[in-house]
């Protein structure tokens, strides 16, 4: 068996991501990032031993580098794109067959968008990215290596967004305004009062098209 990219999504209702703001106005996300010993939507099963090994390795990376970067919405590759980084995973740990994680939203354009989505009440799903081998007979995963976990901003119904958030941001007039304002918010206080209005308009536009 060959190593292959493994991308798994957990719905907002399962991930149960909680948004919390610290005294320094930094927003943190915590919840279930991955699950072991259950068949997922892709008909794969991650044995708890494989998941534990992957989490232990990820924890060593977090300890060495201070965190693991993740993106707002996930690509179909194992490359982390610097222009799409929204958060840094600072903690991962096993709790039974669930992998709980904690992540800090960054003051990047994508991080600011993720933060405003969270404040507006949009619930996050999680999409893990890694690599491993899959037994075609029973779907059991072996040699699993965790790369990162990305935020998937979807409503409670899975798949209600017809295309990735980032693609929509790049390809729509409203999305380009949101990206421009996200850049400006870091430097220009005047842009902050327009940011929430534009991102809510963008989200509503996506819902209306779904």
C-alpha positions as CSV (number, residue, x, y, z in Angstrom):
1,X,0.0,0.0,0.0
2,X,1.2,3.5,-0.8
3,X,0.9,6.6,1.3
4,X,-1.9,8.9,0.2
5,X,-3.4,12.2,1.2
6,X,-6.1,11.8,3.8
7,X,-8.6,14.7,4.3
8,X,-11.4,14.1,6.7
9,X,-14.1,16.6,7.7
10,X,-16.0,16.7,11.0
11,X,-19.3,18.6,11.0
12,X,-20.0,21.6,13.2
13,X,-22.4,19.5,15.4
14,X,-19.7,16.8,16.0
15,X,-16.7,19.1,16.4
16,X,-18.6,21.4,18.8
17,X,-16.0,24.1,18.4
18,X,-16.2,26.7,21.2
19,X,-15.0,30.3,20.6
20,X,-13.5,32.1,23.6
21,X,-11.8,35.5,23.7
22,X,-8.9,36.1,26.1
23,X,-8.3,39.3,28.0
24,X,-5.9,40.3,25.2
25,X,-8.8,40.0,22.7
26,X,-7.3,36.9,21.2
27,X,-9.9,34.4,20.1
28,X,-9.3,30.8,20.8
29,X,-11.1,27.7,19.4
30,X,-11.4,24.4,21.1
31,X,-13.3,21.2,20.4
32,X,-13.0,17.8,18.7
33,X,-10.5,17.9,15.8
34,X,-10.4,14.2,14.9
35,X,-12.0,10.8,15.9
36,X,-10.6,7.3,16.1
37,X,-12.2,3.9,16.0
38,X,-15.3,5.1,14.1
39,X,-16.0,4.9,10.4
40,X,-16.1,8.4,8.9
41,X,-17.8,9.8,5.8
42,X,-15.0,8.5,3.6
43,X,-15.5,5.0,4.9
44,X,-12.1,5.1,6.7
45,X,-11.4,4.0,10.3
46,X,-8.4,5.3,12.2
47,X,-7.4,2.9,14.9
48,X,-6.9,4.6,18.3
49,X,-3.2,3.4,18.3
50,X,-2.6,5.1,15.0
51,X,-4.4,8.3,16.1
52,X,-2.5,8.3,19.4
53,X,0.9,8.0,17.6
54,X,-0.1,10.8,15.2
55,X,-1.2,13.1,18.1
56,X,2.0,12.4,20.0
57,X,4.1,13.4,17.0
58,X,2.0,16.5,16.4
59,X,2.5,17.5,20.0
60,X,6.2,17.3,19.6
61,X,6.0,19.5,16.5
62,X,3.8,22.0,18.5
63,X,6.4,22.0,21.4
64,X,9.3,22.5,19.0
65,X,7.7,25.2,16.7
66,X,5.1,26.8,19.1
67,X,2.2,25.6,17.0
68,X,0.9,24.1,13.8
69,X,-0.6,26.5,11.2
70,X,-4.0,25.7,9.7
71,X,-6.1,27.4,7.0
72,X,-9.6,28.7,6.6
73,X,-11.3,26.0,4.5
74,X,-9.0,23.3,3.2
75,X,-7.2,22.6,0.0
76,X,-7.0,19.1,-1.5
77,X,-3.2,19.0,-1.0
78,X,-0.8,18.6,1.8
79,X,0.8,22.0,1.3
80,X,0.1,24.7,3.9
81,X,-0.4,28.0,2.0
82,X,1.0,31.0,3.8
83,X,-1.6,33.3,2.3
84,X,-4.5,31.2,3.6
85,X,-3.3,30.7,7.2
86,X,-6.0,31.5,9.7
87,X,-5.0,29.9,13.0
88,X,-2.2,28.1,14.9
89,X,-3.0,24.8,16.7
90,X,-1.4,25.0,20.1
91,X,-2.7,21.9,21.8
92,X,-3.8,18.4,20.9
93,X,-4.7,15.5,23.2
94,X,-6.6,12.2,23.3
95,X,-9.8,11.9,25.3
96,X,-11.1,8.4,24.8
97,X,-11.4,8.0,21.0
98,X,-11.7,11.7,20.4
99,X,-8.8,14.1,19.6
100,X,-9.5,17.4,21.3
101,X,-7.6,20.5,20.1
102,X,-7.1,24.2,20.8
103,X,-6.2,26.8,18.3
104,X,-5.5,30.5,18.3
105,X,-7.0,32.7,15.6
106,X,-4.3,34.9,14.0
107,X,-4.5,38.5,12.9
108,X,-4.1,37.4,9.3
109,X,-6.7,38.2,6.6
110,X,-8.1,34.7,6.9
111,X,-7.8,34.7,10.7
112,X,-9.8,37.9,10.9
113,X,-12.5,36.5,8.6
114,X,-12.6,33.3,10.8
115,X,-12.8,35.5,13.9
116,X,-15.7,37.6,12.6
117,X,-17.5,34.4,11.4
118,X,-17.2,33.1,14.9
119,X,-18.5,36.3,16.5
120,X,-21.4,36.3,14.1
121,X,-22.6,32.9,15.3
122,X,-21.4,30.7,12.3
123,X,-20.4,27.3,13.7
124,X,-17.1,25.8,12.6
125,X,-16.5,22.3,11.3
126,X,-13.0,20.8,11.2
127,X,-11.1,19.3,8.3
128,X,-8.0,17.3,9.2
129,X,-5.2,16.8,6.7
130,X,-2.6,14.1,6.8
131,X,-1.2,11.1,5.0
132,X,-1.3,7.3,5.5
133,X,-2.2,4.0,4.0
134,X,-5.8,2.7,3.6
135,X,-6.7,-1.0,3.5
136,X,-9.2,-1.2,0.6
137,X,-11.0,-4.1,2.2
138,X,-12.0,-2.7,5.5
139,X,-11.0,1.0,5.3
140,X,-8.5,0.7,8.2
141,X,-5.8,3.4,8.1
142,X,-2.2,2.7,9.0
143,X,1.0,4.8,9.1
144,X,-1.1,7.9,9.7
145,X,0.8,11.2,9.8
146,X,-1.1,14.3,10.9
147,X,-0.3,17.5,9.1
148,X,-2.9,20.1,10.3
149,X,-6.6,20.8,10.9
150,X,-8.4,23.4,8.9
151,X,-11.5,25.4,9.7
152,X,-14.5,24.7,7.6
153,X,-17.1,27.5,8.0
154,X,-20.4,25.7,7.2
155,X,-23.9,25.8,8.5
156,X,-25.2,22.9,10.6
157,X,-26.3,21.0,7.4
158,X,-23.1,19.4,5.9
159,X,-22.4,20.6,2.4
160,X,-24.7,23.5,2.3
161,X,-21.9,25.7,0.9
162,X,-21.7,24.8,-2.8
163,X,-18.0,25.7,-3.1
164,X,-15.0,26.4,-0.8
165,X,-15.1,29.7,1.1
166,X,-11.7,30.7,-0.1
167,X,-12.6,30.1,-3.8
168,X,-15.7,32.2,-3.3
169,X,-13.7,35.0,-1.7
170,X,-11.3,35.0,-4.6
171,X,-13.9,34.9,-7.3
172,X,-16.6,37.2,-6.1
173,X,-16.9,41.0,-5.9
174,X,-18.1,40.7,-2.2
175,X,-15.2,38.3,-1.4
176,X,-12.6,40.6,-2.8
177,X,-14.0,43.4,-0.6
178,X,-13.8,41.2,2.4
179,X,-10.2,40.2,1.7
180,X,-9.2,43.9,1.2
181,X,-10.9,45.0,4.4
182,X,-9.3,42.1,6.3
183,X,-5.9,43.4,5.2
184,X,-6.9,47.0,6.2
185,X,-8.3,46.2,9.6
186,X,-4.8,45.4,10.9
187,X,-3.6,48.9,10.1
188,X,-6.7,51.1,9.7
189,X,-9.2,51.5,12.5
190,X,-11.7,53.1,10.1
191,X,-11.9,49.9,8.1
192,X,-13.1,47.9,11.2
193,X,-16.6,49.3,11.1
194,X,-17.1,48.1,7.5
195,X,-15.5,44.7,8.0
196,X,-18.4,43.0,9.9
197,X,-21.0,44.4,7.5
198,X,-19.1,43.1,4.4
199,X,-18.4,39.7,5.8
200,X,-22.0,39.2,6.9
201,X,-23.1,40.3,3.4
202,X,-20.7,37.8,1.9
203,X,-22.0,34.9,4.1
204,X,-25.6,35.8,3.3
205,X,-24.8,35.8,-0.4
206,X,-23.3,32.3,-0.1
207,X,-26.3,31.0,1.8
208,X,-28.7,32.5,-0.8
209,X,-26.9,30.7,-3.6
210,X,-26.9,27.3,-1.9
